[in-house]
Each structure stands twice: as structure tokens, then as C-alpha cells.
Amino acid sequence: MQINHQATGVTMDTRQLIAKHQARTGAAGNAFRAPGRVNLIGEHTDYSGGLVLPAAIDFSTLVVVSPRTDKLAVLYSDNFAKQSSASLDAFPQHGSNDWSDYPFGVAWALREKGIELPGFDLTIAGDVPLGAGLSSSASIEVATAIALLSLTDTVVSREEIALLCQRAENDFVGANCGIMDQFIACFGEKDHAVLVDTRSLAHSAVPIPEQIKIVICNSMVKHSHAGGEYNTRRAEVDEGSLILQEHNPKIRELRDATIADLESLRDQMPANVYLRCRHIITENDRVERTVAAFKSGDLATVGRLMAEAHVSYRDDFKASCPEVDTLIEIAAQQPGLIGARLTGGGFGGCTVNLVEAEHADAFSNAVHDAYKKQLNIDAEIYNCRASAGAAPVS
């Protein structure tokens, strides 16, 4: 049974990774970490100026960096045991569908901003599950950004770091993601989710009650943001937004539209575009109501809104899959469940489950065993806590 009741501790790994970095490069390095994330509610709203409620989790990317005396950027992945390098004098302008795209993309974005980088060695290790919808890519990007900035005299705000990392993923990697993943990697708070207005970048911490555990169930169906269905959905949302804007100049982004606005133009949109927009408009409303329910201690409403969000994500946004839906059905049958839904970019990945703490271990075991029995898939279950955002590691 693959149940991870606590994410791998970064402190112990730091010494090991620094030692590996020094053995490989001959230079002592400094270490930095950035977390993965789980989104409690608010999917695909972040690229239309909407609201999201993610939490950083205690799975991280850890990087060790040291400067070089030449103009080479040298990456080494401890997870993959692979090295990749590029000359800063002839740096690539787009990704090559490789693991190195994310850190190289950050270096590219920093240079595009006019930040001069020295040559560098960067050693990367992480325990954020790949392709699980827990934002391993943003974790790598933000850890890389704060590491590379440490080699310069440039001071960059956390907001700007998040935006630069988003640009790296949009323009270098080729994935049209919003700002949520990079933002929460920068601004996560221990034992809190963070409400983010992705248009203004205003944000506020929302306490997660002590009696709740975050249980993440990995369907083992991997997804990727770089192309495919994710970018198709983004294009559909953009198409609907343009139609709304043409008829109402006050609608700058889909965030500004109401259900009444959408319904009035339903006949002028393709059916799929209408449904994608309906998901996002109703999802923004669910985020606001979920935050209010958390603040008032109304966990029953939190659970109901998570269930509604999953149905909308599955039926209107068409971003679920049979395996994920099976996990949701199994979770609904377990004692102690508060709410469950698909989290992340969709088309596979993980479910997020809020579970009463006293039932969390039994819930994890029961979901794992039932999923294995029904689909013969050995799911990974992660019992997580909300954690702090990116930081140097001593």
C-alpha cells in the first residue's frame, strides 16, 4: 500500500543535496526550496482574473546553486540523474519538451527582464509527485528563481517572481497556465489556505481548522500542462470571453461576467464554449462562498460546495476522467469526509479531500483499498498539511 502519511522532510535532504552538488561541481552551494500546492477550490479561474483558494503543501522542490566562472548554465536533476547545459551567450528561446525546460525557462524570463545572470550550476531534487496536478512545475520554477536571484544584486518582489515564473511556463515551456501555482509557491502560509484575487494579486490567509486533514488521492493518471487539453480549454474560455466583451465593454475578463450575461449570449456561442464559461463564472462564486463558510465554521457548506465544484469541473469543463470520478465516489462513502473534488489542471491527477482528523488514516486506507479493488490501480495517498512558501534553507 502506497500511503504517504507525511511528505519527505527537506531539512535532512538539504545536507545530502549540498554534498552531492559539491561533489559534482567542486563548489559549495546554497539551498532553496519551494512547495507544491493543492487547490481547495477555484479551477481554471486564474487566467480570467478570477478567485482561487490554494494551499501550499509539505512536498517541495529543493535546489542548490553556485556560480560558475564561465558563461554556462548547468542543470542536474537528482531525481532523473540527468544533466543539461546551455551557454548564456547562445541561450535557447523556447523549450524542447524536456525536464530542463522549467529551470531554463526561469533563467530565460529573468534575462528577458534585464537581469544579468552569471554562469551557474544548479542541482535539483524534489518530492512533488510529477503529473499529479500538485504543481511540480511551479515548485521547480519558483525554487529556481529565488536561487538564481541569490547570485545577483537584483531585488525582486515575491509578486514579480510569481509573474516571471508564470511567463517562463507560458512563453518558454508553452503551457498557458494562470498565476495561481507560482503565486501560492511564493505566498503559502503554514496551516492556512490563501484566497487569491488573480487579477489584482490581493491575497489573504484563510485558516484551515485543526480538526481537518488534507488527504490527496493520486489517481495515477498523469497529465501535463504543456499542450493538449489544458491549452484547448484555455482557448475555449478566451473565445467565450471575447464574445462577452464584444457585447458588453464593461466585461474586461470572464471574472466580470454574470450568469445572466452568459445566458443572454448562449445562442451566439458554441455549446462547448458556453459550458466552459459557465463553469468559471459559477466557480468564482463558489470560491467566495467557500471562504465565507470556512470563516464561519460551516464545514457542511464547504463540503457541499466542493461537491458542486467537482460536478461542474466534470460536466461543464469536461476535465475529469473515469478514474478520478471513481475516487470521488469512493470518498463519498467514507466516514469523516467533509468534501472531495478533482484538484489541479484536470484530465487526471489528484483529488483533494478534506477529512475529519480522527478519520484521516482510516479514510486513506479505505480509499486506497477500494480503488485497487475496483480498478486494479495502486493509488498513492498523501496526508498533507498546509505549509509555508518558498524560502532559503539553512
C-alpha positions in Angstrom: 0.0 0.0 0.0 1.4 3.4 -1.0 0.2 5.7 1.6 2.5 8.6 2.5 1.3 10.0 5.8 3.9 12.8 5.8 5.8 14.4 3.0 9.6 13.8 2.9 11.4 16.2 5.2 13.5 18.8 3.4 16.0 19.5 6.2 17.7 16.1 6.1 17.7 16.1 2.3 19.4 19.5 2.2 22.7 18.3 3.6 22.7 15.4 1.2 21.9 17.5 -1.8 24.5 20.1 -0.9 27.1 17.3 -0.6 26.1 15.9 -3.9 26.3 19.3 -5.5 29.7 19.9 -4.1 31.0 16.5 -5.2 29.7 17.1 -8.7 30.8 20.8 -9.2 33.6 21.3 -6.7 31.7 24.3 -5.3 29.8 24.7 -2.0 26.2 25.8 -2.8 23.3 27.5 -1.1 19.9 25.7 -0.9 16.4 27.0 -1.6 13.0 25.3 -1.5 9.6 25.9 -2.9 6.4 23.9 -2.2 3.9 22.2 -4.3 0.3 23.0 -3.8 -3.2 21.7 -3.7 -6.1 23.8 -4.7 -9.1 23.5 -2.4 -11.5 25.2 -4.9 -11.3 27.6 -7.9 -10.1 25.7 -11.0 -9.2 27.4 -14.3 -10.3 30.7 -12.9 -6.8 32.1 -12.6 -6.3 33.0 -16.2 -9.5 35.0 -16.4 -8.9 37.3 -13.4 -10.8 35.1 -11.0 -10.6 33.8 -7.5 -8.7 30.7 -6.2 -8.2 29.1 -2.8 -5.0 27.0 -2.9 -2.7 25.8 -0.1 1.0 25.2 -0.3 1.7 21.6 0.9 4.7 19.9 2.5 6.1 18.4 -0.7 8.8 20.6 -2.1 11.5 21.1 -4.8 14.9 21.7 -3.3 17.7 23.3 -5.3 21.3 24.0 -4.6 23.1 26.7 -6.6 26.6 28.0 -7.0 28.1 30.4 -9.6 30.5 29.4 -12.3 33.4 31.3 -13.8 32.3 30.7 -17.4 29.1 31.5 -19.2 27.5 28.1 -18.9 24.1 27.3 -17.2 24.4 23.7 -16.0 21.4 21.8 -14.5 21.5 18.5 -12.8 18.3 16.6 -11.8 18.9 14.3 -8.8 15.6 12.6 -9.5 16.4 11.7 -13.1 20.2 11.5 -12.7 20.4 13.7 -15.8 22.4 16.8 -16.7 21.6 19.6 -19.2 23.6 22.7 -20.1 23.3 25.8 -22.2 25.5 28.8 -22.9 24.3 32.1 -21.7 25.8 33.6 -24.9 23.5 31.4 -27.0 20.6 30.7 -24.7 17.5 28.9 -26.1 14.4 30.9 -26.6 11.9 28.2 -26.1 11.6 24.8 -24.5 12.4 21.4 -26.0 9.8 19.2 -24.2 12.4 18.2 -21.6 12.6 18.3 -17.8 15.1 21.1 -18.1 12.6 23.5 -19.8 11.2 24.7 -16.4 14.5 25.9 -14.8 15.9 27.1 -18.2 12.6 28.9 -18.7 13.1 30.8 -15.5 16.6 31.8 -16.5 15.3 32.9 -19.8 12.5 35.0 -18.1 15.0 36.6 -15.7 17.2 37.6 -18.6 14.3 38.9 -20.6 13.6 41.2 -17.7 17.1 42.5 -18.0 18.6 40.7 -15.0 22.1 39.6 -15.8 23.0 36.1 -14.6 26.4 34.6 -14.1 27.1 31.1 -15.2 25.7 28.7 -12.7 25.4 25.1 -11.5 22.0 24.1 -10.3 21.2 20.8 -8.6 17.5 20.0 -8.4 15.7 17.4 -6.3 12.0 17.1 -5.4 9.3 15.0 -3.9 6.3 16.7 -5.5 4.6 13.9 -7.5 5.1 14.5 -11.2 2.0 14.8 -13.4 -0.3 14.6 -10.3 -1.8 18.1 -10.5 0.1 19.3 -7.4 2.2 21.8 -9.3 5.6 20.3 -9.5 6.4 22.6 -12.4 5.7 25.8 -10.4 7.6 24.4 -7.5 10.7 23.9 -9.7 10.2 27.4 -11.3 10.0 29.3 -8.0 12.8 27.4 -6.3 15.0 28.1 -9.3 14.0 31.8 -9.4 14.9 32.5 -5.8 18.1 30.5 -6.2 19.3 32.3 -9.4 18.3 35.7 -7.9 20.6 35.0 -5.0 23.5 35.1 -7.4 22.7 38.7 -8.4 22.3 42.1 -6.7 18.8 42.4 -8.0 15.9 42.7 -5.6 12.6 41.3 -7.0 9.3 41.2 -5.1 7.5 37.9 -4.5 4.7 39.1 -6.8 7.2 39.7 -9.6 8.9 36.3 -9.0 5.5 34.6 -9.4 4.8 36.6 -12.6 8.2 35.8 -14.1 7.8 32.1 -13.4 4.4 32.2 -15.0 5.9 33.9 -18.0 8.5 31.1 -18.1 5.8 28.5 -18.3 3.6 30.4 -20.7 6.2 31.7 -23.2 9.2 29.3 -22.8 7.6 26.0 -21.9 4.4 26.6 -23.9 1.8 26.0 -21.3 -0.9 28.7 -20.9 -1.3 28.4 -17.2 -2.6 31.1 -14.9 -0.8 32.7 -12.0 -2.1 30.5 -9.1 0.5 27.8 -8.9 3.5 30.2 -8.9 1.8 32.6 -6.6 1.0 30.1 -3.9 4.5 28.7 -4.1 5.7 32.2 -3.2 3.0 33.1 -0.7 2.0 29.9 1.1 1.3 30.0 4.8 1.5 27.2 7.3 -1.9 25.8 8.4 -3.7 28.2 6.0 -5.1 28.3 2.6 -4.7 31.5 0.7 -7.5 33.3 -1.1 -6.0 35.0 -4.2 -7.6 37.5 -6.5 -5.7 36.7 -9.6 -6.4 40.0 -11.2 -5.2 42.3 -8.5 -3.0 39.7 -6.8 -4.6 40.8 -3.5 -4.5 37.8 -1.2 -5.5 36.8 2.4 -4.8 33.8 4.6 -7.8 31.5 5.4 -7.2 29.3 8.4 -7.7 25.6 8.0 -9.3 24.3 11.2 -7.2 21.9 13.2 -9.8 19.2 13.1 -9.4 18.9 9.3 -6.7 16.9 7.5 -5.9 17.4 3.8 -5.8 13.9 2.1 -4.7 13.9 -1.5 -5.5 10.8 -3.6 -3.5 10.3 -6.7 -5.5 8.6 -9.5 -2.1 7.7 -11.1 -3.4 9.1 -14.4 -0.8 11.7 -15.3 -1.4 14.9 -17.1 0.7 17.7 -18.5 0.0 21.4 -18.9 2.3 21.7 -21.9 -0.2 21.5 -24.7 -3.1 19.1 -25.1 -6.5 19.5 -23.3 -5.4 22.3 -20.9 -4.5 24.7 -23.7 -7.7 23.7 -25.5 -9.7 24.7 -22.5 -7.9 28.0 -22.2 -8.7 28.7 -25.8 -12.4 27.9 -25.3 -12.5 30.2 -22.3 -10.8 33.0 -24.3 -13.3 32.6 -27.1 -16.2 33.0 -24.7 -14.7 36.0 -23.1 -14.2 37.7 -26.4 -17.9 37.2 -27.3 -19.0 38.6 -24.0 -16.6 41.6 -24.3 -18.0 42.4 -27.8 -21.5 42.8 -26.4 -20.6 44.4 -23.1 -17.4 46.6 -22.9 -17.6 46.5 -19.1 -16.6 42.8 -19.2 -12.8 43.0 -19.3 -12.4 39.4 -18.3 -14.7 36.5 -17.6 -14.4 37.4 -14.0 -16.6 40.4 -14.7 -19.4 38.4 -16.3 -22.5 37.1 -14.5 -24.6 34.1 -15.3 -27.2 36.5 -16.7 -24.7 37.9 -19.1 -23.7 34.4 -20.2 -27.3 33.2 -20.7 -28.1 36.3 -22.8 -25.5 35.2 -25.3 -25.9 31.5 -25.1 -27.2 31.2 -28.6 -24.2 33.1 -30.0 -21.6 30.7 -28.5 -20.6 27.2 -29.4 -22.1 24.8 -26.8 -18.7 23.8 -25.5 -17.6 27.4 -25.1 -20.8 28.2 -23.2 -20.2 25.3 -20.8 -16.6 26.2 -20.1 -17.6 29.8 -19.3 -20.4 28.6 -17.1 -18.0 26.6 -15.0 -15.7 29.5 -14.4 -18.4 32.0 -13.6 -20.1 29.7 -11.1 -16.7 28.6 -9.7 -15.8 32.2 -8.8 -19.0 32.3 -6.8 -18.2 29.0 -5.1 -14.8 30.3 -4.0 -16.3 33.3 -2.3 -18.9 31.1 -0.6 -16.3 28.6 0.5 -14.1 31.2 2.1 -17.2 32.6 4.0 -18.1 29.1 5.1 -14.6 28.4 6.4 -14.6 31.7 8.3 -18.0 30.9 9.9 -17.0 27.3 10.7 -19.7 25.9 8.4 -17.9 22.8 7.2 -21.0 21.2 5.8 -21.3 24.1 3.3 -17.6 23.7 2.5 -18.2 20.1 1.6 -21.3 20.8 -0.4 -19.5 23.5 -2.5 -16.6 21.2 -3.1 -19.1 18.5 -4.4 -20.7 21.1 -6.7 -17.3 22.2 -7.9 -16.4 18.7 -8.9 -19.7 18.2 -10.8 -19.1 21.5 -12.7 -15.5 20.6 -13.4 -16.6 17.2 -14.7 -19.7 18.1 -16.7 -19.3 21.7 -17.8 -15.5 21.9 -18.1 -15.1 18.2 -19.2 -11.8 18.0 -17.3 -12.3 14.8 -15.2 -11.8 11.2 -16.1 -13.3 7.9 -15.1 -10.5 7.1 -12.6 -10.9 10.4 -10.8 -14.7 10.1 -10.7 -14.3 6.6 -9.1 -12.1 8.1 -6.4 -14.7 10.8 -5.7 -17.5 8.1 -5.5 -15.4 6.0 -3.1 -14.5 9.0 -0.9 -18.2 9.9 -0.6 -18.9 6.6 1.1 -16.2 7.0 3.8 -16.9 8.2 7.4 -15.4 11.6 8.2 -15.4 13.1 4.7 -16.1 16.8 4.6 -15.6 17.4 0.9 -13.9 15.9 -2.2 -13.2 17.1 -5.7 -10.7 16.9 -8.5 -7.9 19.4 -8.0 -5.4 20.9 -10.4 -5.4 21.3 -14.1 -7.6 18.3 -14.7 -7.5 15.3 -17.1 -6.1 13.0 -14.4 -4.1 13.8 -11.4 -5.4 14.0 -7.8 -8.5 14.5 -5.8 -8.3 16.8 -2.7 -10.3 15.5 0.3 -11.0 17.4 3.5 -11.4 14.8 6.2 -12.1 14.9 9.9 -8.7 14.3 11.5 -9.8 11.3 13.6 -10.9 9.5 10.4 -8.0 10.5 8.2 -5.9 7.3 8.4 -8.9 5.0 8.1 -10.1 7.1 5.1 -6.8 6.8 3.4 -6.7 3.1 3.8 -10.3 2.6 2.7 -10.0 4.7 -0.4 -6.7 3.0 -1.4 -8.2 -0.5 -1.0 -11.5 0.2 -2.7 -9.8 1.9 -5.7 -7.4 -1.0 -6.0 -10.3 -3.5 -5.9 -12.4 -1.6 -8.4 -9.8 -0.5 -11.0 -6.7 -2.5 -10.0 -4.7 0.7 -9.7 -2.4 1.1 -6.7 -3.1 4.8 -5.8 -0.8 6.9 -3.8 -2.4 8.7 -0.9 -0.7 11.7 0.6 -1.8 13.0 4.0 -0.6 16.6 3.9 -0.6 19.8 5.8 -0.6 23.4 4.6 2.9 24.8 4.5 4.9 27.9 4.1 6.0 29.3 0.8 9.4 29.4 -0.9 12.5 30.3 1.2 16.2 29.7 1.6 17.1 26.5 3.5 19.9 26.7 6.1 
